[in-house]
Amino acid sequence: MKEEQSVEDYLQRAVSLHNFIRERYPVGTYKSDRRNTLFVSLCDLALEHFGAIISLTKSGQHTGSAFALLRPLIETSVRAYWVRFVADDGLLASILRYKATFPDMERAAKQVEKHFAKQSYPGLFSLKKAALRQLHGFTHSGLVQLQFRFGADLTVKPTYPDSAIRNLIREASMWTATAAIAQLLLVEGENEPESNRFSKRYIELFGN
């Protein structure tokens, strides 16, 4: 995708992906056990965060809040995979009884990354420390967020550059597709001919 494309174009692509996922979610059911129910709930929450990021960005008045939601979206997606592929039954049971907590995003991502590296899919959940710091800053009102609250003349107004907004939309789209793909595979199975339809749609819209 060319860098000069507008924020509006990126938003149209994100809306298209969001609607495609909503319209093409599997109609089948999943085995309703503790692990799967947590997993599906997390995937659905990730999609809701994505819709909120789109709405906040489209408004033109709440861009900072849209950036603040990127970290929760990514953490929710990572946590979904952690629940599905990493956590043991005893730990999940403790979490559901409020006797334990989910691991933080960095730890969960490392554990999920280790799992998929063993499956010959390395790098899927690799989160660099610099990127994590930036995500934390946007969510927790750090300097990375506050630096975009002033104009050149020191008037108080949002000044998020288009390049940053485009990156926000692209990252949110990618992580939402990741969660949606996982939920689809749970219901349809990895061998179903349409099981990769969300990844294909993401690539069509945002490139590889």
N, C-alpha and C positions, 0 to 999 in steps of 0.2 A: 504494500500500500504506500502511495506517495505521501511524503511528509506535508506537501502543500495543501492536501485536502482539508476541508474545513471541519470545525467542531460539529457543525450541523450535519455534515455527511457522516461523521463517525456516530453521531447520535441516531441517525436513521438506520445505520447498520446494527447498532445495539438494540434498537427497538425491534428490528426484524428478527434478530436472534432470540430475543426475549419472547416474542410472539410465537416464533417457530417452536421453541421449547414447550411453551404452554399448550400449543395446539397439537403437538406430536408426542406428548408424554405417553408412555405405554398404557394401554387400557387393561392389561392383565393385573393380577394380584401377586403379592409376594408372601413368602412364609412369615407369618406374624410371630416372630420371636423377639426377645429383648434386644438383641443386636440389630436386627433388621429394622425394627421400629425406630430405634435411635438414629440409625443411618439414614433412613428415608426422611425423617423429620429434619435432620441437619441439611440434607440436600435441598429440601423445600425451602428452608430458611435462607440458604444461600441465594436461591432464585428470587426470593422476596427482597433481599438486600440489593440485588442487581436492579430490580425494578425501581427501588427507591433511589439508587444512584442515578439512574436515567431521569427520573422525575425531578430530582433536585437540580441536576445539571441543566435540564431543559428550561427550568424556571428562570435561570439567569440570575437568581438572587440568593441561592443557597449552595454555591459551589464548594465552599469550605466544608459544609456538612456532607456533601457527596464524597469529598476526599476522606473525611473521617470514617466513612462506612467501608472503605476499601479493605482496611485491616480486618474488621469483623467478617467481611465476606470471605477473604482468604482463609482466615482462621476457621471459619465454619466449614469450608470445603476440605481443608486439611484434617479437621477433627472428624469429618464424615469418613474419610479414608482410614483414619486411625481406628475408629470404632469398628469398621468393617473388616480390616485386614490385620490389625496389630494387637488390640486389647484382648486380654484373656477374659474368660467368663467371670472369674472371681472379681476382677477389678471392675468390670462393668456393673456387676451386682452391687459392689460397694459404692460406686458412683450414684447409682439409682437410689440407694438408701442414705445418701448424703454423708457416707462414711469416708469417701475419697473424692478427689476432684480430677477433672481432665488435666492432662499435662499442658504446659504452656505451648504456644504455637511453634516456637523454635524446636523444642524437644519433640513434639508430635511430628513435625515435618521431617526431622532427622530419622525418626523411627519408621515413618512411612517410606521415606526415600530408601532406607536400608532394605525394606521389604521388596520394593520394586526393582532395586538394583540386582537383587538375587534372582528376580524373574527376567533379567536381561533388559530392563527398562530403566537405566540410570538417568538421573538428572531431572526426572519429572517433578520432584518436590524439593529441589535444592533452593533454599532461600539464603541469599547472601546477607551478611550482617549489616552492610550499609543499607540495603533495601529494607531490612527489618527496622532499623533505626528510623528511617524515613516514614515507614508505616506507623510506627509508634508515635512519631512526632505529629503526624496529621491527625491521629485519633485523640491524642492526649494533649492537644493545644501546645505542642512544642514550637520551637523557633521555625521549623520547616513550614509550619502552618501559618504562624503569625507574620512571617515576612511578606506574605501576600495580602495583608490587610491595609496597606497604605499605598497611595499614589505617589508619583514623583514629587509632588508639591506638598506631601505629608497630609493630604486629605485622607480621611478614613473611608476606604472603599476597597472592595475585592479587586485584586490585580493578577489573578491567576493567568499565566501565559497559555495560549492555545495549545502549545506543544505538551504542556503538563496535563491539560484537560484531555487531549487526545490519548495520551498514555494511560490516564485513569480509565477511560472508557474501554480501551483495548485490554488492559489488565483485568478489569471487572468482567469483561466478556469472556476472556480465556478461562478464568477460574470458575465462572458459572457453567461454562460448557463442560469443564472437568467434572464438576459435581453432577451435572445432568447425565453425562455419559455413564458415570458409575451407577446411578440409580437405574438407568435403562438396562445396563448389563445384569443387574440383580433380578430384574423382572423377565427379561427376554433371553438372557444367556449370551455368552460370547460368540456362539456360532450362528446366531440369527443373522440373516442377510442385511437387516436394517439397524443392527445394533450400534453402528458407528455413525448414524445419521446426524447426530449433534456435532460431532467433530468435523464431519464433512461440511456442514453448514457454517461452522465457525471459520474454517479455512476459506470457504467461498467468499465470506464477507470480509475477513480481516487478513487473509494471506497466511502463508506459512512462515 
